[in-house]
Amino acid sequence: MGHSNIWNSHPKTYGPGSRTCRVCGNPHAIIRKYGLMCCRQCFRSNAKEIGFIKVRDFFFHFCFWSFIRTVYVVFSIFFRTCTCCIVREL
């Protein structure tokens, strides 16, 4: 009985060698969080379909509009115009 026969004689049911990507079968770089069980490459290609949003894009959009609102409010306070009309337009 050789080394490979003994080494692979039992099925692996635990550890990193027991998990593969459910999309492509790749055993490396598996994302297990939230029960995804797919590799990072498949996750990147299917993230929008699954419903994930890039945090960087979300925060950029949010921070950009909050910055614009702040600029309008500061501008209106400086020139003594009505702030409620300007902020409502956004």
N, C-alpha and C positions, 0 to 999 in steps of 0.2 A: 504494500500500500504506500504510494508516494505521498509527498507533501501536499500536492494540489488536490488529491482525492480526499485527504483528511480536512484540509483547509476549507474546501467548498462542499463538504458533505451535508451540512445543515443549512437550511434556508435562513437568511439574515432577516430578522423581523424587528430589529432595533438598531439605533445608531445611524450615522450619515449614509452608510452603504445600503440601507434598506429603503431609502426614499428616492424617487425619481420625479421628474417634471411630468405633470399629467397631460401637457400639451405635446412636448417633443420627446420625452423620455430621457432627457439629460440628467445625470445624477449629480451634477455640480451646480453650486450657487442656487440652491433651492430656497425660495421664500415660503416659510411655513406660517407666518403670521396671518391671522384671520382664516386659517385653513386654506390658503391659496394653493399651496403645494405645486408651484410652477417656478421655473428658473427665472433669473433676472431678465434674460433676453426676451422671453415670452411675456413676462410681466410688462416690460416697457412697450412691447408692440401691441398689447391688449389692454393697457391700463384705462384708456378712455372708455372702451366698451364695457369694462367691468364697473366703472363709475368712480375711478380715482381722479383727483385733480392735483396738478403740480402745485405744491405749496408756494413756490417762488412766484409763479404767475398769479396766484390768488392774492398773495400779500402785495404784490406790485400793483395790481388793479385796485385793491382796497386802499392802500397808502396813497396812491396817486389821486384818487377822488377825495380822500380826506384832506390831502394837501391843497387841492383846488378849493374845497370849501373853506379851509382856513384862510387862504389868500383872499377869497371873496369877502369873508367876514372882516378880516383886518382892513381890507381896502374900504369897505363900507363904513367901518368905525372911523377910519382916518378922514374920510370925506363926508361923514355925517349923513349917510343915506340909510334907507330902511334895510336891515339885514334879513328880515323874514322873507321878503320878496326874492332876494338874491339866492338864498339857501334853498327855497322851495323849487326854484327852476332846475336845480340839479337833480 
